[in-house]
């Protein structure tokens, strides 16, 4: 490893096993007659949120593909995408917090924790996306 940044970039690849575990939990209700649908959705949200959190450790100086490059180089598309991500993050966090404090059933309380973890992951992703936008936009070069 050349530096700490490279180490974090390597650690960011843990996002893929976390996402696979999330997909596993998303599919389990289909195989057990939907008896554990709420706990499976909660586990899916938790692991997907952790996966999104790991993805924020990647190097924001590089784009991962041509689609993201086109978005982050364009000032208008980048701003629109950041606004969309910000609104989605707020929706996840506020929905999770409202459910956590107002839910009367333990099932909704569990789902709310999953939403909160996913929202925290998206908050980190929003920060990484803002850094990518600043690093790649063509009007600032």
VENCORKA-V245302 format. One record per helix or strand of 2 or more residues. SS is the DSSP state (H for helix, E for strand). FROM is the first residue (numbers start at 1). LEN is the number of residues. If there is no record, write none. Layout:
ss=SS from=FROM len=LEN
ss=SS from=FROM len=LEN
//
This chain:
ss=H from=4 len=8
ss=H from=14 len=18
ss=H from=37 len=19
ss=H from=66 len=8
ss=H from=75 len=28
ss=H from=106 len=31
ss=H from=138 len=3
//
